[in-house]
Amino acid sequence: MFFFVGDAENLPFEGETFKFGVQLESRHPDIHKFYDSMYRVLKTGDHIQYGDMLPTDKWQDYDQYLISLSFEILCNQDIT
């Protein structure tokens, strides 16, 4: 296991490199780029866990985008 601090929207790793990704409390200029980047570097069928400062009225849109990338949403919770 290692930790990496960098640009989550342009991860400098080969595709399907990781089995698990974690991202916490970030602001993304383009959240879709973050989702695309994580999808690219995760191995097929593996997981991401992230907590972010997102407007709750946009959750459904974000969930639909994740589903369109073939992510399965296991939990979605407002922790404020």
C-alpha positions in Angstrom: 0.0 0.0 0.0 1.2 3.5 -0.7 -0.3 7.0 -0.7 0.0 9.4 -3.6 -0.7 13.1 -3.5 -1.4 14.5 -7.0 -3.8 15.4 -9.7 -6.7 13.0 -9.3 -8.1 14.1 -12.6 -5.0 13.1 -14.5 -3.5 10.2 -12.6 0.0 9.3 -13.9 -0.5 5.5 -13.8 -1.1 2.8 -16.4 -4.6 1.6 -16.9 -5.9 -1.2 -14.7 -3.1 -0.7 -12.2 -4.9 -0.7 -8.8 -7.4 -3.0 -7.0 -8.6 -0.2 -4.7 -8.6 3.6 -4.7 -9.3 6.1 -1.9 -9.9 9.8 -2.3 -11.1 12.1 0.5 -12.3 15.7 0.7 -11.2 17.3 -2.5 -12.6 19.8 -4.9 -12.5 18.9 -8.5 -12.8 21.5 -11.2 -14.3 18.6 -13.3 -15.7 15.8 -11.2 -16.2 13.7 -14.4 -12.5 13.8 -15.1 -11.8 12.4 -11.7 -14.4 9.6 -12.2 -12.8 8.9 -15.7 -9.3 8.8 -14.2 -10.2 6.5 -11.4 -12.1 4.2 -13.8 -9.1 4.0 -16.0 -6.5 3.0 -13.3 -8.7 0.6 -11.4 -8.7 -3.1 -12.4 -12.1 -4.3 -13.8 -14.5 -5.1 -10.9 -12.5 -3.4 -8.2 -13.4 -0.5 -5.9 -13.0 3.1 -5.1 -14.0 4.7 -1.8 -14.3 8.4 -1.7 -15.7 11.2 0.4 -16.1 14.5 -1.2 -17.8 17.9 -0.8 -20.5 17.6 -3.4 -23.9 19.4 -3.6 -26.6 16.9 -2.6 -28.9 18.1 -5.3 -26.4 16.8 -7.9 -25.9 13.3 -6.4 -28.3 11.7 -8.8 -26.4 13.1 -11.8 -23.1 12.0 -10.4 -24.5 8.5 -9.6 -25.8 8.2 -13.2 -22.4 9.1 -14.6 -20.6 6.6 -12.3 -23.1 3.9 -13.5 -22.5 4.8 -17.1 -18.8 4.0 -16.5 -19.8 0.6 -15.1 -19.3 1.5 -11.4 -21.7 -0.1 -9.0 -22.7 2.2 -6.2 -22.7 0.3 -2.9 -23.3 3.2 -0.6 -24.1 6.9 -0.9 -24.4 8.8 2.3 -24.5 12.4 3.5 -22.1 12.6 6.4 -22.5 16.3 7.2 
